[in-house]
Amino acid sequence: MNGRKQKKVSSHVKVLQVDNLQVSFRTYGGEVEAVRGVSFDLYQGETLAIVGESGCGKSVTSNAIMGLIPQPAGIIKNGSVVFKGKELTGMTKPQLRKIQGVDISMIFQDPMTALNPTLTIGEQLTEGLRTHKKVSKQEAKQKAIEMLALVGIPNPTERLKQFPHQFSGGMRQRIVIAIALICEPELLIADEPTTALDVTIQAQILELFEEIQQKTDISIILITHDLGVVAKIADRIAVMYAGKIVEIGDKRAIFYTPEHPYTKGLLNSVPRLDLVEEELQPIDGTPPDLFSPPKGCPFTARCPYAMEVCDHVYPFTTTISESHSVDCWLQDKRAKVLQEQS
Amino acid sequence: MGKYIVKRFIMMIATILIIATLTFVLMHLIPGSPFEGERTTNPTIQANLEKFYKLDEPLHVQYLSYLKSIVTFDFGPSIKKPNESVNELLARGFPISFELGMLTILVALLSGIILGTIAALRHNGLVDYFAMTFAVIGISVPNFVLATLLIQQLAVTWDLLPAATWSSPLHMILPIIALATGPTAIIARLTRSSMLEVLTQDYIKMARAKGLSPVRIIVRHALRNALMPVVTILGTMLAGILTGTFVIERIFAIPGMGKYFVESINNRDYPVIMGTTVFYSSFLVFMLFIVDIVYGLLDPRIKLHRKEGDA
């Protein structure tokens, strides 16, 4: 983190407000409660990282914001998503389409499958623009060339006529980013944008994100399980576990003073190059089955500090500082004593 | 592209040559000759006739003159109908068979793709079940059975449509339905299953995230990818429809090429057998070539030619 320009989130314009979002999926086996009451705010020009292990509901959360929950299996059971004063959860599909790709864009995990193999990248770039904004074919093409140049693709004019299979993985992810940004959205949801890329390309793509954010003041929700990515570009971090945000705070707070045992576990399980002798510490156990989520704190079974109460009641949200809060019974005054004794 | 077409063209000629040779060999392996019938012919007359049609010459000479007739595309007169040349027969019969075959393909493609797409979009819904039930029936019932049933019900019992011949668009409905039902069912099933697969792809999700209209997503993004298997089977399906026309033409008394084709084999009418076989196989080989070109147009990853400098 040292040496990096301190990005200032000067603006306090709230772009997105998610409140008590609950998403379930109906399956043959029963109802899976994938997201069980997620709340957070997002400000203009800010990058919020949502981290957590596979199946914790981070992708479902982002799909729900985007209005892309697969129908009819998935249902938003409760809660609200307010984007710039507009409630998104109750919107009809045609209403949503006026926002998708224009105001909110999305980047997918695997650039090898996110582009249609039978259409030229020029067409895939311009079709969103031509659907949403009244521009001529020529103007759209011009804009597409600009976007390709912005994301660092050489010879953009010639490249427009080419097909996805003529690009490498890193290049394709740049194109996916260009497609997401072409309508100049205010919110970008990036669902594991670097997971499928190799490490050197990852770094380039992350730098591209930073560059774009500096130029356009766009807000970014970054879904990832890679804490290295988070350390590089996030401003704030939300830690998700079993469909809930268990801890949310500034990057520094989460990295240096984590409060939730799960966050601590996550940080301990990252290999560290500066501590040669220390063994990697995985978190034992597996996340709970979301067919029948536990009544209390879902982390209880894996938590080294679990108490009687954790098993029965979900903890209240404790505000540690203005920008750092955590859902954990250890924050309760009565628990402090126990904690120090052990 | 030019290089590929030239290469394919040479291969087409080789294929036709092999088919022609096989036909020639098989034709002479069948016992009997054009002049053997219920009445025995006077040996001198038979010898004269054979001499006239050059059937008395050694086989390799006959083979060479046969090859010459293919190259010049002049198959000479029919033996059974001496006042008509094979070329005249083809010119009279083929346009009708072609019309029947192409209309059938068109109907099968349109209805099959539409049915399959709707079934995929309403996956496990009522429309889906209905479409797939129809598909199973369509594949299982042979076209000649269907043709007879159609004539029985629609033409005889209800008297809605003419039962036979090929004289007006109204006359074309029954034969086309009879011939197109099987291919429609196959295309519908294929379209449905590949459409279901394509709809789960990331690029469809991405198209949704762009806020595109559902129609555009289906037509532009999904269908193009989902149609690849359909194009693949189109080649063999064409062969099936072409041979299917023989049967259907007979049932509906359509004066197409099928009649001449079947009759010529029964009569050992050598020039007609050769002419129709070579003509049909050339046509089929050419259609397969077109299918391959379409394949390349639909999916840019399939390269018909090798170009330097491509990744």
Chai-1 contact restraints between the chains, C-beta under 6 A:
chainA,res_idxA,chainB,res_idxB,connection_type,confidence,min_distance_angstrom,max_distance_angstrom,comment,restraint_id
A,L68,B,R208,contact,1.0,0.0,6.0,A-B,restraint_1
A,R97,B,G211,contact,1.0,0.0,6.0,A-B,restraint_2
A,Q100,B,A209,contact,1.0,0.0,6.0,A-B,restraint_3
A,Q100,B,G211,contact,1.0,0.0,6.0,A-B,restraint_4
A,G101,B,K210,contact,1.0,0.0,6.0,A-B,restraint_5
A,G101,B,G211,contact,1.0,0.0,6.0,A-B,restraint_6
A,M106,B,A209,contact,1.0,0.0,6.0,A-B,restraint_7
A,F108,B,D202,contact,1.0,0.0,6.0,A-B,restraint_8
A,F108,B,M206,contact,1.0,0.0,6.0,A-B,restraint_9
A,T113,B,D202,contact,1.0,0.0,6.0,A-B,restraint_10
A,A114,B,D202,contact,1.0,0.0,6.0,A-B,restraint_11
A,A114,B,Y203,contact,1.0,0.0,6.0,A-B,restraint_12
A,A114,B,M206,contact,1.0,0.0,6.0,A-B,restraint_13
A,L115,B,Y203,contact,1.0,0.0,6.0,A-B,restraint_14
A,N116,B,Y203,contact,1.0,0.0,6.0,A-B,restraint_15
A,N116,B,H221,contact,1.0,0.0,6.0,A-B,restraint_16
A,P117,B,R301,contact,1.0,0.0,6.0,A-B,restraint_17
A,T118,B,R224,contact,1.0,0.0,6.0,A-B,restraint_18
A,T118,B,N225,contact,1.0,0.0,6.0,A-B,restraint_19
A,T118,B,D299,contact,1.0,0.0,6.0,A-B,restraint_20
A,G128,B,K210,contact,1.0,0.0,6.0,A-B,restraint_21
A,T131,B,L212,contact,1.0,0.0,6.0,A-B,restraint_22
A,F163,B,P300,contact,1.0,0.0,6.0,A-B,restraint_23
A,H165,B,R301,contact,1.0,0.0,6.0,A-B,restraint_24
A,Q166,B,A311,contact,1.0,0.0,6.0,A-B,restraint_25
